[in-house]
Amino acid sequence: MVAGVGPVRGRCRSVRIRPLALRTIPGRAFSQIRNLPITHADCAACTACSGSDMTAPPNTLIMVFGPGGSLTRWEGLRRLEREKTLLKGLLSVVPHIIFVSITGERDRQIAGELSDELGGRIDAIALDQPDEEIGEGRPVHERVLARLGGSASVVIQTMQLDDGGISHRLIHPLRRAGVRAALVARGGSIGSRVLASRYGSHSYEAIAAGNREREICKQAQIVVGVSECMIDELCWRYGINPSRTRVIPHVVDQSLEPVDTEQRDQDLLLTVGELTDSGGVETILRAIASLNEETQQRLRLEVIGEGPERSALSALAVELGVRAEFKGRRPHAEVIERMRSCAVFLHASTHRRLSRSVLEAMSHGAPVIVTDTTEYDGFVDNGATGIRVKSTPDAFAFGLANMIEDASWREMIGSSAARVVRYRCGIDRMIDMNRRAFSDALAIAPASISPKARRAG
């Protein structure tokens, strides 16, 4: 047992870890007890689950989209190809995946196509669409039960730390129906922090988002973030016991070998992201414009992404005399191809989040220059696996001017970055970390409230 952490006696599945006095934990000591496996031995006087396999993954994984998210939206954003590597890996651990979203006109058709392509069972439930199996007007838990078949255990995993209340509407009814169910609250970023930077820390939007994050983290057996600093912040914000947290970064595809500097377009710069006022593209354009005339005229920038600021940014590029091409959203395979061709990948977003695009570029050997935030700790080591600078034109210009003129340095940075990211974010490692998180969540989840016969209608 971890010092200061003790189990509450009772049923194994009802075991709760007694919270530490979080205010007494100094600095980053959270990480000392994070990611510890939760085992059968952590339960005191346990008799209820004798003979059960506490390390087995669930029979079904329910992946819950946040408001606005859906398979249909993934298709529109050209993200489906990007997610297939992870979905195929998850199907090797969990034989059945159910996507649940608030809206999603084509979700059911897309799920069927994914099932055929990936060789597993994938279902989709969009709450705004009629249910052809059990009829209209049925609550979401009945729609899920109708698709569970013989599944005795499920893990509900959120896509973000705000799922529109869907997980709350699912987990207790599933347990009452005799299903062993656990909740894993996973997020790629802290949404309330983004809203606080946009509207102010005391704004209704930021406070409401923070309350939703608190509730879902409180309900969850395991809380998952993509970076150490994200988990640290969630722990002190919402009083989460660090032993209930896991750090699982974004997954990257390793099917292609990294590309050497000599094989790259020496004049091509690339940035990928949403074209918003906080996306950082303006910073990049002004940084290029401040370089010496010869270098500026030689370089060209490709911008992949869409957003409300596209027209303004395109006009700014013309005004500054920067050779920039705004390509909009592109198929994932084309984005990867450009990452494998560019001399330098730039990301100047002011949002504090670990960018998946940055990790993908690094995994293919592209040297990167990114905004200096703690989210990149362990990935972008300044001067070794990339460059971290302030999100200002002058800082990006300084980093770019030094990197673009030194091919051997770019080669060293790119090859080192590829090794780090492929080790930390490789598909096999990510699937194993997810499997253990699912098993740990089930191990500490309450038992089903009553073994009632399952009824779908």
Secondary structure, DSSP 8 states (H G I E B T S, - for coil): --TT--B-SS-GGG--B----GGGS-TTTHHHHTT----GGGSSS--TTTT--TT---SEEEEE--TT--HHHHHHTT-HHHHHHHHHHHHTT-SEEEEEES--TTHHHHHHHHHHHHTSEEEEEETTS--TTT-TT--HHHHHHHHHTT--EEEEEESSS--TTHHHHHHHHHHHTT-EEEEEEE-SS-HHHHHHHHH-TTSHHHHHHHHHHHHHHHH-SEEEESSHHHHHHHHHHHT--GGGEEE-------SS----GGGS-TTEEEEES--STTSSHHHHHHHHHTS-HHHHHH-EEEEE---TTHHHHHHHHHHHT--EEEEES--HHHHHHHHTT-SEEEE---S-S--HHHHHHHHTT--EEEE--GGGTTT--BTTTBEEE-SSHHHHHHHHHHHHT-HHHHHHHHHHHHHHHHHHH-HHHHHHHHHHHHHHHHHHS---S--------
